[in-house]
């Protein structure tokens, strides 16, 4: 998925986040998703992916619930 209103930086961060997630690097993925969300805070797909990384990858249930 490309962010239609997104900048190249946001798209790069999102691509990197997904790559980190696929490879099991959840701390790095969470940081990349956070950077993407700084530019696109209302993107529900990115919010969901970020929450999934927090919940399933990092088992940070409280933070995932906040997202």
C-alpha positions as CSV (number, residue, x, y, z in Angstrom):
1,X,0.0,0.0,0.0
2,X,1.3,3.4,-0.9
3,X,0.3,6.4,1.2
4,X,-1.6,8.5,-1.4
5,X,-1.0,11.8,0.5
6,X,2.3,10.7,1.9
7,X,5.8,12.0,1.3
8,X,8.7,9.9,0.1
9,X,10.0,9.8,3.7
10,X,6.8,8.4,5.0
11,X,6.7,5.8,2.3
12,X,10.3,4.8,3.0
13,X,9.6,4.5,6.7
14,X,6.5,2.4,6.0
15,X,8.4,0.1,3.7
16,X,11.2,-0.2,6.2
17,X,8.7,-0.9,9.0
18,X,7.1,-3.7,7.0
19,X,10.5,-5.2,6.2
20,X,11.5,-5.2,9.8
21,X,8.2,-6.8,10.8
22,X,8.6,-9.6,8.2
23,X,12.1,-10.3,9.6
24,X,11.1,-10.2,13.2
25,X,12.9,-7.0,14.2
26,X,9.9,-5.6,16.1
27,X,11.7,-2.8,18.0
28,X,13.0,-1.4,14.8
29,X,9.6,-1.9,13.1
30,X,7.8,0.0,15.9
31,X,10.2,2.9,15.5
32,X,9.7,3.0,11.8
33,X,5.9,2.9,12.2
34,X,6.1,5.7,14.7
35,X,8.0,7.8,12.3
36,X,5.4,7.1,9.5
37,X,2.6,8.0,11.9
38,X,4.3,11.4,12.7
39,X,3.5,12.4,9.1
40,X,0.3,10.4,8.7
41,X,-1.4,10.2,12.1
42,X,-4.8,9.3,10.7
43,X,-3.8,6.5,8.4
44,X,-5.9,3.6,9.9
45,X,-4.0,0.9,8.0
46,X,-0.6,2.1,9.4
47,X,-2.1,2.5,12.9
48,X,-3.4,-1.1,12.8
49,X,0.0,-2.5,11.6
50,X,1.7,-0.5,14.3
51,X,-0.7,-1.8,17.0
52,X,-0.1,-5.4,15.7
53,X,3.7,-5.0,16.1
54,X,3.3,-3.6,19.6
55,X,0.8,-6.3,20.6
56,X,2.0,-9.4,18.9
57,X,5.7,-8.6,18.3
58,X,6.7,-6.7,21.4
59,X,3.8,-7.9,23.6
60,X,3.4,-4.3,24.8
61,X,-0.3,-4.7,25.4
62,X,-0.8,-1.4,27.1
63,X,0.8,0.7,24.4
64,X,-1.0,-1.3,21.7
65,X,-4.3,-0.5,23.4
66,X,-3.5,3.2,23.4
67,X,-3.0,3.2,19.6
